[in-house]
Amino acid sequence: MQHEEFETLVKALCEKENLPQALEALKACEDTEVSEAAVSLTGQFQLAEIDGEKRIYHVSVHENDEGQEEEYVEWVMNDGDDIIKFVAWFFFAMFEMKQKDVYQVAGRTYQQPKRK
């Protein structure tokens, strides 16, 4: 995918209202790698209320060192957060692109998450 195509895609995704809409747009992407990566994530997101926040998690199952299946849970964003968080997470998780670079393409400022 050319840089201009990537920039157009990221900006279009940032106009989506929520994660399901952005994921559907990614599945419909003309770039086969992107659409296949999006399809592979279907059904792997769960919403959980923790500390009064509705958090969206990516849940996947992988085989551990002992050969047993283990569930892995990764916090992606809160429900209602700017969709750029999901877009940046997607390109980092699936293509190892720095989240900062995705924010930059979208014309946004990336802020490193604060440690508690």
URPERA-V285985 format. One record per helix or strand of 3 or more residues. SS is the DSSP state (hx for helix, st for strand). FROM is the first residue (numbers start at 0). TO is the last residue. If there is no record, write none. Layout:
ss & from & to
SS & FROM & TO
SS & FROM & TO
This chain:
ss & from & to
hx & 2 & 12
hx & 18 & 26
hx & 31 & 39
st & 44 & 49
st & 52 & 62
st & 68 & 77
hx & 83 & 94
hx & 98 & 104
